[in-house]
Structures are given as C-alpha cells and as structure tokens.
Amino acid sequence: MSDDRVSSPAFDPAANRAWLHASMASYFFDAMRDEPDAMAILERELGTLGVNDRIILADRPRAIITANRNVPGSIYEALALRAGRLPPISYAMFAHSSSAIPGLEHSLEIQRLEFDCKTDAEIAEGLRAGVSVPPELRREVAAAMREDHRDFDMKELDALLAILWLNNPSYVRVSPPRRVAQTLRLLQRGDREGGLYLDVSPVQDGSRETRVSFAVATPPHRGFLTQLMEVLNRLELGVARAYVLDVSTGVQPWALCMFYVRPRGGGTLDARSPLFAQLQRELFNTQILAASSPEYRELVAATRAMSGEDASLVRAFVAFCHTNLAHARPDRFDWEEVANAFQANPQMAARLVQLFRTRFDPGLADREKAFARLHAEARKAVDDYDTGHRHLDALRRDVFRCCLAFIRHTLKTNFFVKEKQAFAFRLDPAYLAELGHDFTADLPPSTPFRVTFFFTRHGFGYHVGFSDIARGGWRTVICRTDDDFLTNAATLFRENFVLAHTQHFKNKDIYEGGSKLVMLMDASMLESVERDQETLRLYKLQRGVANAFLDVFVTKGGVAAHPAVVDYYREDEAIELGPDENMHDRMIEEIAELSKRRGYLLGIGVMSSKRVGINHKEYGVTSTGVVKFAEITMRELGFDVRRGDFSVKLTGGPNGDVAGNALRLMLKRWPEVRFRLILDGTAALHDPEGASHDELRRILLREDLHAFDPKALHPGAFLLYRTGTRKEGLRELHRKVGRTGKGVTEEWLSRDDFSREFGSLVFSVEADLFIPGGGRPETIDRENWKRFLLEDGRPSARAIVEGANSFLTPEARDQLQQRGVVVMRDASANKCGVISSSYEIIANLLFSEEEFLRHKKRYVKGVLEILERRASDEANLILARRRESGLPCTRISDALSGEINENYARLFRYFQTHPELGTKEPFRSALLAHLPAMVREPAFRKRVTRLPQKYRSAILAAELGSSMVYRADREAELEDALRLHLARHYAG
C-alpha cells in the first residue's frame, strides 16, 4: 500500500466544509452539533491527515474526539492501543465518510469517546427528585416510537426517557428523535430479555448497511467496547458508524450499542445467515470470556486459532481441572501449570473442544457413535502424550485425563444455548472415582448424588448435592486480590464438598438432603475507588449462574426443556437453594421470580428467605438453634445463663445474620452475659468487662462492628479496625482505639502488627463460651489449634458452639475435645436455618403468595416452635449420650446424623414404592406432625395432597427417621421387636 501522506495537498476550511457535507451522513452533523469547536478544527486541519495518522479535535478530562484515516480494524486498534489507560466510556460515536479524503486514498473516520458514567445512586436520586424533559422533545420521540416501533410498551416511555435524559441529556438533545426512540426500545427489550439482547435489521437508505442492536445489563466496567470491536473486526464486519451508550437505570448499568455494519467481503448481514449466527455466539460470549484472559489474548485476539466461544470452553476446562486436582496437590497443579497445559498445546485443546462439541451438539446426527470414535482417539492421544519433558508430560497427562473425565461424565450443559451469561455442566459424580484416590483422599468418604460446575466471566464454582431432593445455601466468595483468588480456587472444590457433606448431616430433620453452591468471584482487577462495581459484578455473576442453572434443570416430561440442551440424565431434579455469604435480599427475590417465570418445577420455591417466605436475618432462624444449643450446653457445664454471670467470645458482627441475631437473642434472654470479644470483617472488639449492651443494641442488625462507639468501651478494652486504613509512604497502617482510666486513646499499627494481633484474638481471649458465628472455613485447624490453649494449658473457652460452617477442622475438634472443650459442631448447632428454609418451600407448595402473606405471622410462629424443639431434642440427646459413653459430642453428632440419614434413605425408598400409605393412618398423622401447627388445622390439613408424591414420601421418611432416633427407648423397642418376631414365627 502506498504512503500518500507527503503528496496530500492542504485544504482551506471552506473546501473542507463542503467536502464534509457532501461525504458525511446527516447523522454525523446531528451527533456533533454540541461540539462546534471540534468541527472548526476538523474543517481547518483536515488536510493534515496527509502527514498525520490522526487529528485531535478535542482532548478534555471527560472527552476525546479524533479524526483518523480509515483503515480496516482502525477503531479496534485505536481502542486496544489505549486499553488500560481510558476511564470507563459513557458514550462512543464512530462515523465514516462515504468517499476518500481529497488527495488521499483513505476515507475519514471520526472517533468520539466520552467519560461521564453516572452511578446507580446518582440516577436513583435524580429520578426521586423528578425529571423535566422538554415537552416538544418528548412529543417528537413519542411520534417516532409510534411510527417505527409498534412493539414498544408506551406506558414505559416517560420513565425510560427520564433515565436516558439523566444519563446523557446532550445525546437526547442532539440526536434525531428516531435514534432516541431506537435507544429506548433497545433498553426496554434488553430488560425484557433478561439483560442480554441482540437484533439485526437492514437500514432502509440504500447503503446496504445492517444495524446491529446489542444490549447488555451490567457490562464489564472497562474494555468492553474494545472487545466488541475485536469481534466485529475478526468477523470482517466493517463499521460504517456506531453509537454506544453506558446508561444506568438507577438499579444497574447497561451498554446500549448500535453498530451500522457491512461485510468487508461484500453482501449484507442477514438474520438468517451463518455469519449472523456466528456474530450472535461471539457477542453473547463476551459475557463469559474476559478480554484480559490469556485464552482470549492468545487463542482469539492474537492468533485467531479459536473462536471466542471455544476459547471460553478451554478456560472452563482450566478452571474445572485446577479445582479438581489442586485441592489434593496444590503445588503440583497450581493455576498457571494447569492453564499452561492447554495454552502450550493448542492442538490438544482443540481436540478436547471438538470432543465436547460432538457430545452435546443438538444438531449433530449420530452423535453418540461419533463421540465414541473421537473419545477413543483423544484418549490415545492423551496416553501417548510425550514431549520429552517427563515432569511436565506426566502433569499434563493428569490434566488432560481430568478434562476427558469431565467431558465424558457431563450429563447435560447449556453450552449450545445462545442467550447465556454463564456455562452450566451437570455431571455424574462417578468422575471422582475415575480421578483416583490421589485426588479424592482429602474429601469426606461419601459420593455425592450430583455435581454441577458453573463458569462465567468473573468466576466459577460448584453445586454439590448429596441426595435427589437436596437443599443448601448459595455463597459467593469475593476475591479482592490475585492471592485471594488463587488461594480460594485451589481449595474451592474441597471446601464446597465439605460444606455440602456437613449440610447433609445438618439436614437430617427435614426431607431434603444436603447440598451447597459455592461460587468464586474475581474482583482483583477492581480498584478501591471502584468498589461500587463489586456489587454490580456480584449480581451479574449470580444472575448469569441462576439462568444457567435453569437452562439445564428446567424440564418437561423429565427431559431438559431447552431444545439446545442435550440431556443424558433425563429426570426431574428438585434442587432448593437459600441465602448464604453475599446473597442479598434483592437477588433472593429476583432468582425466585426468575425460576417461576422460566417454569422450574419448584417455582419460587427454588430459593428460601424470600418476602413470600421466611427471611433468615429478619427472624434469626439459624441463631435460634445456635443460642438454644449454647444454653443447653452451658447448663450441662453448670452455668445458668438466664440468671448467672458468664462470658462469651464471638466471631461475626452485629450486622451479620447468625452473629447479629445470636447477639439479639442473648441480650434478650441472658441479661448478665459479658461479650469479651466480638470480631467481624470490619473490626475486633476486646473488652474484658464485657461490651456495652446498650451500644450493641444501638448498632444491632443495622451496622457492622466498626460503628461501635469507642466511648462505650470499658477501661482496658480496645477496638482494632480492619477498615479505614491510612498510608504513610508505602506502609499501610491500621487504627487501634483503646480506653484507659484517662479516656480514649488512638494508635496506628503496621499491617504486620495488625495482622498478628487481629488473628490472635480468637485464640487468646478467654471466655466461658465461644460461638464462631462468621469467618472463613477451617480457621482453626491441625496447624494452629494449640494456640487455643492458654499459657497454663487450659482452653481459652470451655465450650464451642459452631454457628459458622466448618470453622474448625475435624482434627482441631478432636484435639480440643481431648483437652476438655465441649464442642457442638455445625451440623447440629446451626441446623435451624436449613430447617426453616425447608418449611418455607412447603409453604410455597401449599399456599398462594397472597394466602401465605395473609397467614405469615401464624405460620412463622409454628416454624420457630419447631426450630426450638429440634434444637432441644438434639442437644439434649447428644449430652445424654456423652454422659453415658464418654464420647466427644462431635462424634455423637456425626453418629446421630448417620443414624437418621440411614433411616431416611431406607424409609424414603419404602414410601416411594408404597405411595398409598401417606393417605392412611397412622402415616397421615405422622406426615401432619412434621408440619407447623397452622397446617394441621381443619382449614388447611387437606392441602397436603397438593405436595408432589415424592415430597410426601420424603416428609414421612424425614419425620419418622428422626423420631426413631430422638424419641427412642431402646429397651422398649427391643422388647416390641422381640414380641413381633415371636408372634410371627413362634406362635402356637
């Protein structure tokens, strides 16, 4: 290509102005009407593009406008060049001339970028204050909407126009009414399609251009436009013009994109063409594959060795293999080593992708035969893998074998669903046995009923369930640094497995087995000033995973209902979720409504703790069991907690579900209690005399511990703050506020000193009772349990009642119990949250939403009575068996769970084969006995027939299975069994 920069003549402004009006569409002048100075520079300096690649028309903190010589891919290359240096883009406009710049062989390209993104809070406040859109402008937009978009719901016009006006009034003022109407319709359609919408339509102006309309809720905060332009450039779609807006609705941000494109090879982009299908897959895939990932950079953008969709699958392979191999052997199978196995062997990666596609492509004929052939070839290629690097080859063979097991044991996936924001892979857990003992020895010796793997742009995780009907919470672990992410990723699967296994023990009193969904969210690239983006990213991840979950678990006649899901399992699966770490009320309601809308068999019952349900934090259901266990345990040790003076240390703060409600109940029931240590994610409070009850009540269930007023401290007490750090040069300092006889004092600790002191408090502060009500699993383990002992060898607490899951490892529990500590483990002490959730799902199946809300107070009262009874039954039985046998409480707890679960499994099978028993006495009375008192009333008792048959069988099995243990009279039952045996076999 010739270099024409030197030969280009200079132009005078009048000639340039005439050429611009002849060569640029009228839309361009509308869009630039608010930039007269930039237009003046363009008219004056246009000729200098003969010697310059671009002209800067405006360069301000909130805007950059450039004129460029147009070459294929120039928009993408310009954005990529600035990657990482640009603030988030609020508005982008690109335009091209229809002819070459006079004297040059290139046409003109205008790039306009603005950086004025509004926050949700700003828009919400603006909407509350009221919006005044010029009436004439509103009339013109309404007229354009009626003429061009008859599918638009005009009832929403004013609300959506107000939102657009608050975000970018200049865009609304200068844009033609038809474009404003297009933008509003795009926003409405995007919202109604669940946050992801794509449409193409021909432009009716003879240009052969196609308008690509693309809406994304909560788009990636930075670099998203660059990634979109990379897709268009890679698919050889030239962008004639484009308008891209970042619009917040006051609830979440949106990317609203309109690209006017022409295939560079000729022709048009048609909605029925293979090119459009490819574009659709690639644009939707931007929600799953981050542009910053090595798979995207190396396999897609740089080499074009794979499509974006295939590279996403490779990254999912990496995440699955790493999490399944690293928990047992973290040093050998770290993230980088596993990722390198695929990146260094793109041909092997491509082979595995092809194998996966063959197994699940719904349009492929004779799929299973083709898969068997390709699998045999892939298996041989893996077994024969040999590059001469023995150590690496052995490691990579293990990785590839894990990937093969993943592909072969996946039973259904939403990979071929187009409109997705996360992958879901439902697996047969038999793959664990195939991995071998080396990779499962550190897991509890049980096989789950199902394992489901989820992968999305900013995270991944698992749902592990131990029975057909299963329930357990959904927690999302937010990783704010690379170290957090890598550390948590390596232990994710084991942590999830242990939590689900513990949940299975915990669920012994209800009809659902145990499960747990744990997602990791990578927030490491967010800067501290962007923490508002963290919550948006959290909701984006949870929405994506919820939809992926429904893609594979919504069934019709037992088979996945979505036509793009190939289903090798072919049964309905009743999976109940609930709130756990970082699951907010807003998302609880949203996921429940989504399940109902998409037709999941449980409807809103998929999620507990709803408004039409029993909110855990509002009613303190988990804490009810924890406090009851603590009261009975301390009574066993000689403490009268309702009257006497005794001390407690607690992890989890006053605003947490478990810890906050435990504090509320203890303050109400135990007037003399002294809280010597409270510790949460914001601060630690150590007060030897006991924290002020009045000050705790002030912040209880409203604020975290850092809001505790230091003036309320007693002499000798202090607050150590995790938040509110300051910098001195390169040193990060943490604040410590103490109280002496002279008043409040303040000092600043180095990060190392803070970490040592903060981390030691749980171990060193002495109290009669320790309640872990929050914190990471395995905080006290085989390496550090000795720190729980004081200098004289006594434990720093006489009893531990676990309100948080797996806060102590099994070995730590054993060691502390050998030294006299009474430990009530999580599977017993904090079981009441899941019991409450079980009764919420029953209510969703028995009552309409209106009925439940009308009778909610009575229904919840009955549930709380059941929780107190279930906690008392188990706590008293554990302590009675401890007195009889001398065994530690945790072993008795495990044995009780095992007995009850064994009873349940046997009885469930029996009642499934004898379904008629549920309607006959005394079985019907047993079923009703399981339910809250309100349901047993004559007005409601017949409604049990509304429960699915499988649920009635499960409820009977749960009620009888637990009753046979809690109410057992071993001698009387032995005598009854002997009499029955004699009557059957020895009667004369």
N, C-alpha and C positions, 0 to 999 in steps of 0.2 A: 504494500500500500504506500502511495507516495506521500511525502511530508509536504503539505500545502501551506504551512504556517508562514513561510517567508514571502511567498508570492501574493498573499492576500492583500488587497488594497484597503485603504482606510475609507470609512464611510462617514458622511455627515449625518447629524441627528435626523433631519427631515427625511432623507432617503431611507435611513434605518427604520424610522417610524412607519413609513409607507410599506416597507417590506414586511414588518411585523404584522401590520393589519391585514396584509394580503396572505400571510403564511400561517398565522396563529389563529386557532379557533376562537370564536367569541367567548367561549367559556373561560379561556385564559385571561382575557381582559376583565371579566367579571371577578375572577379569583384574585386578581392583582389590583383591584380598584382601591384597596386600602393601603397600597404601597406606591404612592406617586414618585417618591424619591428613587426607589429601586428601578422603576420604569424609566425614569430620566437617565439614570446611569446606563441602563441597557441600551437605550437609544443612542447615547453618546459613545459608548465603548464597544458596541457590537463588533466592529471591525477588528478589535484587538484579539479576537479568538483565532485570528490567523497566526498569532505568535504565542498565545497562551492557551492552556487547556481549559481554563475557566475564568470567569469574571465574578468577583464577589460583589453582589448587588446590595446586600445588607448583612451585617455581622454584628448582632447585638446579643446580650445575655440570653434573651428569650427567642431569638430568631436568627436563622441563617438562610440567605437566598443566593443562589449561584446560577450563572448562565454557563453552559458547558457545550462542547462539541459532542454530538450524539454518536455513540458507537454501541454496538450490541453489548449488553451487560453493564453499561456505564453506571446506571443507577445502583445496581448491586455492588459494583466495585467501589463506588464512592462511599456507600454506607459501610461496607466492610472495612474500608480504609480508616473510617472514623470509629470503628467498633470499640467500645470501652471508653471512648472519650466524650460521647454525646450524652446529655441528660435524657431522661425519658421523653419521647416525642408525643406532643399533644395533637399536632396537625402536620400532615405532609401533603404537598401538592407537587405533581410532576406533569410537565407538559412538553410537547414536541412540535416543531414546525412541520408543515406539510411539504416544504421544499428546502433545498440546501441553502445555507447562508451564502449570500452573494460573494463570489470569488472563492468559495470553499466547496469541498465535496461532501461535507457533513451538514446535517440539519442541526437545528438549535434544540437544546434541552434545557429546561428550567427546573431546578430543584429548590423547593421551598420547605423548610423544616422549622417548626415552632416548638418551644419547650415550656409549656404552661399548663401542665396536667393539674386538674383540680382533684382534691381528695374527696372521698365519700362524705366526710364530715362537712366540708365546705358546701357541697351541693345540697346535702340534707338541711343544713342551716338556711341556705338560700331558698329552698322550697318552703320551709316553715315560715320564713319572712314574707313570702309572696313574690311572684314574678310578673313583671309587666312587659309583655311582648307587644310591640307596636301593632295596633289593630289592623292596619292595612296589610302589613306583612303576614299576619295570621290569616287574613282572608285570602291572600294570594296563594299561600301554601295549602290551605284547605281546598281551594278550587283545583290546584294541580293534583292534589291527592285524589279527589273525586274523579278526575278525568283519567289519571294514569294507573291508579292502584285501588281497584274496587274491592280487593280482598282486605284492605286495611280497616281495622276497627276504629271508626271515627270517634268513639267515646274516649279513646286514649290520646287523641290529637293534642289537646291542650297540655296534658301532663307531660307528654314526650317532647313537645315543642319547648316547654318551660325548661326541661332538663338540658336540651341542646343549647338553648339560649344562655343558661347559666355557665355551661362549659365553654362555649365559644361564640359569643354574640357577634363577633366580626364575621365569622363564617356564615352565620344565618343572614346577616345584613347584606353581604356582597354576593352570596350565591343565588343563582336563579331559583325561584320557588320550586321548580320541578326537581332540582337536585336536593333541596332541603326535604322535599317530600320523599324522595328516594332514600335519603338518610334515615328519616323517621320510620319508614316502612322496614328498613333493614334492622333497625333496633328492635322493633316490635316482633318481627319474625324470629330474630335471634333469641329473644326471650322465650317465645312460644315453642321454639325447637330445643329448649334445654341448654342454651348457651353456646351452640355451635350450628351455624347455618351457612350454606353455600348455594348460590344460584347463578346461572348464566343466562343472558338474554342478548339477542342481536341489537345493535344500535341502528335505528331506522334513519340513517342520514347518508346512505350510500358509501360509507367509509369502509365497509366490511369488518368493522371492529365489533368485538363482543364485550359486553360489560360483565365483569366477574364481581359479584357482590358477596362479600365474606364477612361474617360477624362472629366474634369470639368473646365470650364472657371471661373476665379476669385473664387477659392475655399475659404472657411473660412480660415482666416490667421493662426490661431492656433488651435490645437486639432483635425484637420480634419482626419489625419491618424488614430488617436485613435478611432474616431467614425467609420471609415471604418472597422477597425479590430474588433470592437464590433459587427458590423453587421455580418461579416463572422463568428465570434465565436458563435454568437447567432443562426445562421443558421446551425451550426455544419459543417462548411466547414473548414477543416484543410488546412493551408497554407504551402505548401512544400517549396516554395521560392517566392520572390516578389521583384519588383523594382518599386520605386515610385520617381518621379522627380517633383520638382517645376520649371517650365520653364516660363520665361517672354518672350513675343514676341516683347516687346517694346511698346505694346499697352495695354496688360493685362496679368496677370499671369495665368498659367494653372497647374493643377495637372494631371500628366500622370501616371497612375497606371497599372501595370501588375502583377496580382496575379496568381500563379500556385497552384490550389486547388484540394483537393479530399474530397468528403463527408466522414465524420467520420464513418457513418453507412454503408459504402460500396457503390459500384456503381460509376457512373460518373455524372457530372453536364452536362446536355444536354439542348440546347437552346429551346427545345420543352417541357421541364419538368415543373411541378408545382414549383419545387424548384427554377428553373431559374426565373420564373415569380415573385416569392416572393423576390428573390435577386434583381431583377430589381426594384421592387417597393421600397425596403428598401434603395438601393443605391441612387436612384433618390430622395428619401425622405430626404436624408441628406442635400439637398438644401433648405428644408423647416423647418425642426425641428433642432434647435440648441442643441448640446450635453450639453450645460450649463443650459438648461431649466429644471425646476422641473418635467415637464411632461416626458421628456426623462429620467432623472435620476431615478425617482420613478416608472414610469409606464413601462419603457422599460428596461433600463440597470440593475436596481437593482432587480425588481420583475418579469420581463417578463410578466406582466399582459396584455400588449397590444403589437401589432406590432408598429413599428415606425410610419407607416402611420396613424394608428388610434390615436396614441398619438398626432400627428400633428393636426388632426382634433379637438381633445379636446382642444389643445392650441388655435386653431382658434375660437372655441366656447367661450373660456375665453375672448379673445380679442373682439369679437363681443358683448358679453353680457356686459362686462365692459364699452365699449364705448357707448352703447345704454342706459345704466342705470345711469352711473356716472355723466353725464353732468347735470342731474337734481338733483341728490342726491349724491354728491361726497364723503361725509363722510361715508355714509352707504355702497356704492357699490365701495369701492376702489379696486385696482387691486388684492391685496392679499386676500380680502374677497371673491371676485368672483372666483379666482383661487382655493381657499380652498374648495369652494362648490363642485368642480369636483374632486379634489385630495382626499378629505376626503370621497368621495362617489364613488369609482371606479366602483361599480356595476351600479349606475345611469349613470355615464359617458359612460360605455359600452352599456347600453340600448339606450342612445341617439345616439351613434355612429352607432349601428345596425339600428336604425330607419332611420338615414340619408342614410346609405348604401342601405337600402331597397328602398328608394325613387329614388335613382339615379344609381343603378347598371344596366348598359345596358344589361347585360347578364341574368338578372333575369326575369323569366316568371311571368305573372300575378302580376306585380309589384304594381299596384295601390290598388288591393284588399289586398295584404299582408301589404302594408303600412297603410291602414285604420285600420286594426286589431291591428297592433303594435302601431299605434298612440293612439288609444283608451286606450290600456294598459299603455302606457307611461304617458298619461295624468292623468289617475287614480293614477299611482304611484307618480306623482308629487303632485297632490291634496292631497293625503294621507300621504305625507312625514311628518314624526313626529318622532323625536328622543328624545323628551322631553326637548329640549333646545329651548324655544319659540322664542327668538330673532333670533337665528341662523336659525331655521326652517323656519320662515317667510321670512328671507332674501334669503335663498337658494331656496325656492319655487318660488320667483320672478325671480331668476337667471334661474332656470330650465324652467319656463314658457317662459322666453325670448328666451331660446335656442329652445324650441318647436316651437315658432313662427318663428324663423329663419329657422328651417328645413322645416316647412310647407309652408312658403312663398318664399323659394328659388325656382326659376323657371328653372334655369339651372346652372351647375357648371362643372368645369374641373377636379374635384376630381379624376375621373377614367381615366383621360389622364395620360399616364405613363411618358412621357418625359416633365415634368413640373418643374418649379422652383418657382412657386407661385400658390396659390389657388385663384380662382375667383368664386364668388357666386352672380348671378344676381337675385335680389329679387323684388317681388311685394311690393311696399311701403305700402300696406294695413297693413303690420305687425305693423306699427307705431300706428295705431288706436287700434290695439289689445293690445299693451303695456299699453295704457291708458293715461289719462290726466296727471297723476302724473309724467310721464316720457316724456311728449311732451310739457308741458305748457311753457317751456322756448324757444321753437322753433317758428319761424315765422308761422303764421296761414295759411299755404299752404301745400298741399300734393304734393310731387314730382311725376314725371312721372315714374322714375326708381331709384333704389338704387342698387349699386354693391359694394360688400365687397371684398377686396383683402387681402391676408395673405401670408407672406413669412418669411424666416428665421430671417431676421433682421428688420422686420417692418410689418405694416398693415395700411389699410386706406380704403377710400370710394370714389366712384364716385357717385355724386348725380346730377340728371338731372331733369329739370322741363318741358321738352316737348319731343315729339317724336324725331324730329331733334334738337339736342342740341349741344352747344359748350361751352368750357370754359377751362381754363388753368389747367396744372398739376403741383402742387407744392409738394415738398418733404421737410418736416421739419426734420432737423438733430438734434437729441437729444444727446448731448455730455456728459451728466451726468444722473445718475439714476433719480434725481429730475426732470430734464428736461423731461425725458421720461414719468414719472408718471403724471406730471402736464399736459403735452400735450395730453397724452392718455385720461385723464378724460374729456377733453373739445373737443377732436377731432371731434366727430360727430356733435356737435352743431356748431363748427367753420366751418366745411365743409358745413353743411346745410345753414348757414347764408351766406357764400360766394357764394354758388350756387344760393340762392334766390336773393342776390344782383346782381349776374351776369344775372339773368333772367330779372331784371329791366334794367340792362345795355344793354342787347341785343335787346332792343325794336326797334332799327332802322334796324335790319337785320332779315333774315329769320330763324335763329336758336334761339331756346330758350336757357335759361341759364343752365350751369352745372359747376361742379368743381370736380377735382380729387385731393385729399389730402392724401399723404402717410406720416406716421411717420417712420423715420429710427433710429434705436437704435445704436448709436456709443459710448455708455457709456463704453464699455469694451476696447476700443482702447486707448492705452496710447498716451501721447502727442507726443512721438517720432514716432508714427505710423500714423500720420495724412495723409501720402500719401495713407494709406489703406482706409481712409474715402471716397475719391473719387471713388476708386475701388469698395467699398461696395455700394456706391450710384448707380453706373452704373449697378452693379449686380442686385440690387433691381429693378431698372427701366426696365432692360431687362426682368427679370422674370415676372413683372407685365404686361408689354406690351404683352408678349407671352400669359399669362393667359387671358388677355383682348381679344386677338384674338381667343383663344380657344373657347370662348363662343359666340363671336359676329361675327365671320366669318360664313356666312350662305350659304346654297344652296337651292333655292326654298323657302326661308323664314325660313328654319329649320337649326339648328346648323350643320355645315358641318362635324365636327369631330365625328366619329362613337362612341366615348366613352362619348359623351355629350348627356345626356337625356334632351330634350328640351320641357318644358311645356308652353313656350311662343309662339314660332313658328311664328315669324315675323322678317323681316329685321329691323335692328336698326342702323341708321346713327348717329354716335357719333363722334364729332370732338374735338380734343384736341389741346392744344397750350402750349407755354412755360410759366412757372411761376417760383417761387422760386426754385433754384437748378436744373433747367432743362437746361443743357448746349447744345451748338450748335451741338456737336458730337452726343449726344443722340437724338436730334431732327431729324437729318438726318437718324440715324440708325433706329429709330422707324418708320419713314415714309417708308423707304426701306423694312423693315420687313413686314409692312402692305401690301405693294404692292406684295411682294413675297408670302405671305400667302393667298392672294386673298380676302382681305377685300373689301367690296363694294365701299369704298371711295379711295382705293389705297393709294398713297402718301398723299391724301387729309385728311387723319386721323390727320395729325399734321401740324400746321402752323409755320411760321417763318423759313422756310427751305431756302436752296440755291435756289431751284426752288420754290420760294415764296417770302415773304416779311419779312425779319428778323426785329423783333421788335426793337432790340437795334440799328441795323445799321441805320434804318430810323426814329427812335424815334416816332413811331406811337402813342403810348399811351400818350407820353409827348405832342404831338401836340394838343390833346384835352385839357389836363390839362392847358397848357400855354394859349390856346385860352380862356378857361373859366376864368382863372385868369385875363387876360387882360380885358375882358368884365365886370367882377365883379368889378375890381378896377376902371374902368371908371365910373361905377354906383356910386361908393363912392367918385368920384371927382378927381381921380388920372389919369394923362396922362402918362402911363407907358413908352411910346415910347420916351418921351422927359423929363419928370419930375424926380425928386429925390424921391425915396421911398425905403422901406426896406423889406426884406424877411427873414424868417427863414424856414429851410428845413430839413426834415429827409430823409435819403437815400443819398448815397455818390456820388462822381463824376464819379465812375465807374459803377453805377447801371443803369439799363435800364431806369426806369422812372425818377429818380432824375438826373442821368447824362445827359440825353437828355433834361430834363427841364432846367438844368443849361446851356446847349449848346444853346438852343433856347432863353433863357432870356438874355444871354450875347450878342447874335447876335441882338436881337430885342430891348432890353431895356438897352441902354448904361449907364444910370445913376443909375441902380439898386445897392443897397447895401445888400450883403448877411451877415446878422448879426449872423446867426447860421446855420451851416451845421453839420449834425450828421449821422454817419453810423456805421456799425458793428466794425470798427477799431478805430475810434476816434470821438471826437467832437471838432469843431472849433467855438469859440465865438469871434467875432471881432466887437466891437461897431461901428467902422468906415466903416465896410464892408470888406469882404475878398478880397484880391488882385485878380483882374480879370485876370491879366497876369499869376499868379501862378495857378489859377484854370484852365485856358486854357492849361497849360503845362501838367497837370495830367488828364484832362477831357477824360473820356471813355477809359483810359489806366490804371489808378491806383486808389486805394482806398484813403480815406482821410488821412490815416496815412503817405502818401507820400508827403503831403503838406509841403513845406519848411518853418520852423518856422521863418526864417529871413524875410519872406514876411509879417509877422504879423505887425499890427499897434500897437502903444503903448496902453496898457490896454487890449490887446487881449491875448488869450491863446489857446493851443491845449491840449486836455485831451485824453490820449491814452488808448484804451481798450487792444490793443495788446502790446507785448514787455514788459511784466511784469518781475519783479525780486523777489527773495526770500531773506528775512532776518530772518533766523531761520524758524519759522513756519508761519511767516507773508508774505502774498503776497502783493506786492507794485505795484502801477500804476504810470506811468510817467505823469507829467504835465509840459508843457513848455509854459512860458509866455513871454511877451515883455514889458519892461519898457523903459523909456527915455534913460536908460544906455545900453540897449541891451537885449539879450535873457537870460532868467533865467530858471532854472530847479528845480523841487522839486518832491518828491515821496510821494504819498498818500496811506494810508491803504486801504484795499479793501472796508471797510465800508464807509470811506470818499469818495472814488472814486464813489461808487455806488450811494451815496446820491447826489453828485454833478452832475454826468453824468445823472442821472434820472430826475433831477430837471430842466435841461436846456430847454427842450421842453416847459415847463410850464412858466418859469420865464423870459426868454429872450423876450424883447419887439420888435415887428416888425409890419409893416402895414399889411403884408400878411403872412400866414403860409401855406406851402404846405407839408403835410405828403406824401413823395414820397417813403417811405420804413418803415419797422418796423413791429412789431407783431400786429395782430388784437386786438382791444379793449384796446389799450394803454391808451386812455383817456376814463374813464368810470364813472359810477354813484358814485363811491367812491372818485375819485380824480379830477373831473372836476373843482372844486373850486380853485385848485392850478393854473389854467389857468388865474385867476384874479390877477391883481397887488394889491399892498397894498391899493391903493385908490379906489379899486373896479372895475377899468377899465379892460377889457380883454387885454391880452398881444398881441393880434393881432385883427385887425378889421375884417379880412376875413379869412376863411379857405377854401381852395380848395383841396379836398381829391384826391391825386394821388395814395394813397395806399388803399387797400380794408379794410373796416371796422375798420379803425384806431380809430374812435370814435364810441362809442356805441350810439344807438338811444336816450337814456336818456341824455347822455352827449351833444349830438347835441341840443336837446330841451332846456336844461338849458343854454347853451351858446348863443343860438339864442334869448332867452328871455332877455339876457343882451346885445343885440345889435350886436352880431357877425353875419356876413353873412356867412353861411356855404353852400358850394356847395358839395353835397355828392358824394361819389364814383360812384354810379350808373349812374350819369350824367357826372361828370368831367373826369373820366378816361375810358370812354366807347370806345374811339377810337382804342385802341389796339384790342379789340374783333371785331370791325367793319373791321379793316384791315385784320384780320385773316379770316373773312367771305369772303372777296374778294379774298384772296389767294386760298381758296378752290374752288371758282367759276373758277378761272384761271386754277386750276388743272383739272377741268372738261371740260374746253373749249379748252385748248391748249395742245399740246405735250410739253414735257420738253424742247426740242430744240427750239420750237417756243416761249415759254414763256421767255427763257433766251435771245432770239434774240430781243424780244419786251419789255423786262422787264422795261426799263427806262421809256417808254411811259405809260405802264400800271400802274406803281407805281405812276407816276405823277398824273394820273387820280384818283387813290385811295386817295392820300394826299389831293387833291382838295375836294373830298367827305368828308374826315375827318374834314377839316376846316369848311365846310358848315354844317355838322351835329352838330358839337360843337357849332357853332354860332347860329344855329336855336334854340337849346335847351336852351342855356344860355340866349339869348335874351327873349325867351318866359317865362322862369322862372322869370326873373327880371320884365318883364311886368306884369305878374300875381301877383307878390309881390307888385308892386305899386298899382294895382287895389284892392287887397284883404287884404293886410297887413299880409298875412300868411307867415310863415317862408319858406325859399327856399327848405329845405329838404322835407317838406310836399308837396310842389308843385311838386317837382321832383318825389316823390312817386306817386302822383296823375297822372302826365303825363305818367309815366311808366305803371300804371294801365290802363289808357285810351287806350294807344297804344297797349298793350298786349291783351286787351279785343277786340279791333278792329281786331288785327291779328288773334286771335283764331276764331272769327266769320267768317272772310274772308277766312281763310285757309280751314275751313270746306266747305265753299261755292265753292271755286275754285276746291277743290278735287272732288266735285260732279258735277262740270261743267268744266272739263278739256279743252274743246274745246275753251273756252273764251281766253285762253292765246295766241292763234294764231290770234285773231281778234282785230281790232282797236275798241276803244282806249286802250284796255288792253295790246296789244303788245307794244305800245309806253310806257305805264306805266312800263312794265317789263324792257324795254331797258333803261328807265330813271334811274332805280336803279343801272345800271352798269357803270363802268368807261367809259370815253369818247371814248377810243380806241375801245371798243367792239361795240359801236354804229356806227362805220364807216362801209361803204358798204362791205368792205372785210371780216368783222367778224360778222356782225349783225345776219346773218342767223344761226350762230353757237348756238344760244340759244336753238335750237331744240336738241342739244346734252345733255342738262341738263335733269336729270330724271324728270318725270312728277311731282312727289312730291315736287321737288325743285322749279320747275316753279310756282307751286301753292303757295309755301311758299314765294318766292321772291315777287310775286304780292301782297300777303297779307301783307308782311312787308312794301313794298313801299307805298301802299295805306293806310295801317293802321297808319303809322307815318305821312304821308302827311295830312291826315284828321285832325290831331292834330296841327302840326307845322304851316300849312297854312290855318287854319280855320278862316273863317269870320262868326261868329256865327249868326249875324243878317241876312246876305245874305243867309246863309244856311237854316235858319228857314223859310225865305220867299220862297226859292226854294222848300222846303218840303211842305209848305202850298199850293203852286201853283200846285204841282204834286198831292197832296191829293184832292184838289178841282177838278182838271181835271179828276181824276179817278171816283170820287163819286158824283160830283155836276154839271157836265157839262150838259147843257140843251139838 
